């Protein structure tokens, strides 16, 4: 049973790391001109938009439209907090 819990913790840790990398890839993509019809670009947007859009919507309501998108930073922080909580629960 202990090995399964450690495996689950490792899997969650790996998934969070990969998702953060995908978020950072989206940030870099937003800085350069890319083909919006490229399948890789579309996949990155489809993977990240369900997390970033609600955060962006809350930020716009709270601060107004200031022209800067802080949703990737907040999403990364929230993912790291989530990972930390899950790791403590699983490994305790």
C-alpha positions as CSV (number, residue, x, y, z in Angstrom):
1,X,0.0,0.0,0.0
2,X,2.9,2.4,0.8
3,X,4.3,1.9,-2.7
4,X,1.0,2.9,-4.3
5,X,0.8,6.1,-2.3
6,X,4.4,7.0,-3.2
7,X,3.6,6.2,-6.8
8,X,0.5,8.5,-6.7
9,X,2.5,11.3,-5.1
10,X,5.2,11.0,-7.8
11,X,2.6,11.0,-10.5
12,X,0.9,14.1,-9.2
13,X,4.2,15.8,-8.8
14,X,5.2,14.9,-12.4
15,X,1.8,16.1,-13.8
16,X,2.0,19.4,-12.0
17,X,5.5,20.0,-13.3
18,X,4.5,19.2,-16.8
19,X,1.4,21.5,-16.6
20,X,3.6,24.3,-15.3
21,X,5.9,23.8,-18.3
22,X,2.9,24.0,-20.6
23,X,1.8,27.2,-19.0
24,X,5.3,28.7,-19.4
25,X,5.3,27.6,-23.0
26,X,2.1,29.5,-23.5
27,X,3.6,32.6,-22.0
28,X,6.6,32.4,-24.3
29,X,4.3,31.8,-27.3
30,X,2.4,34.9,-26.4
31,X,5.6,36.9,-26.8
32,X,6.3,35.8,-30.4
33,X,4.3,35.7,-33.6
34,X,3.1,32.1,-34.1
35,X,0.6,30.4,-36.5
36,X,-2.6,30.2,-34.5
37,X,-3.6,27.2,-36.6
38,X,-0.5,25.1,-35.7
39,X,-1.7,22.0,-33.9
40,X,0.9,22.3,-31.2
41,X,-0.1,25.9,-30.4
42,X,-3.7,25.0,-30.4
43,X,-3.1,22.1,-28.1
44,X,-1.2,24.3,-25.6
45,X,-4.1,26.8,-25.6
46,X,-6.7,24.0,-25.2
47,X,-4.7,22.6,-22.3
48,X,-4.2,25.9,-20.4
49,X,-7.3,27.9,-21.1
50,X,-9.6,25.9,-18.7
51,X,-7.3,27.0,-15.8
52,X,-6.2,30.4,-17.0
53,X,-9.6,31.8,-18.1
54,X,-11.4,31.6,-14.7
55,X,-8.3,33.3,-13.1
56,X,-8.2,35.9,-15.8
57,X,-12.0,36.6,-15.4
58,X,-11.6,37.1,-11.6
59,X,-8.6,39.4,-12.1
60,X,-10.4,41.6,-14.6
61,X,-13.4,41.9,-12.2
62,X,-11.1,42.7,-9.3
63,X,-8.6,45.1,-11.0
64,X,-10.2,46.1,-14.2
65,X,-8.5,45.5,-17.5
66,X,-5.0,46.8,-16.9
67,X,-3.5,45.1,-20.0
68,X,-1.2,42.7,-18.2
69,X,-2.2,39.1,-17.8
70,X,-1.0,37.7,-14.4
71,X,-3.1,34.6,-14.7
72,X,-0.1,32.3,-15.6
73,X,1.7,33.4,-12.4
74,X,-1.3,32.9,-10.2
75,X,-2.1,29.5,-11.8
76,X,1.5,28.4,-11.2
77,X,1.4,29.5,-7.6
78,X,-2.0,27.7,-7.1
79,X,-0.7,24.6,-8.7
80,X,2.4,24.6,-6.4
81,X,0.2,25.1,-3.3
82,X,-2.1,22.2,-4.5
83,X,0.9,20.0,-5.1
84,X,2.2,20.8,-1.6
85,X,-1.1,20.1,0.1
86,X,-1.6,16.8,-1.8
87,X,2.0,15.7,-1.0
88,X,1.6,16.3,2.7
89,X,-1.7,14.4,2.7
90,X,-0.4,11.4,0.8
91,X,3.0,11.2,2.4
92,X,1.9,11.7,6.0
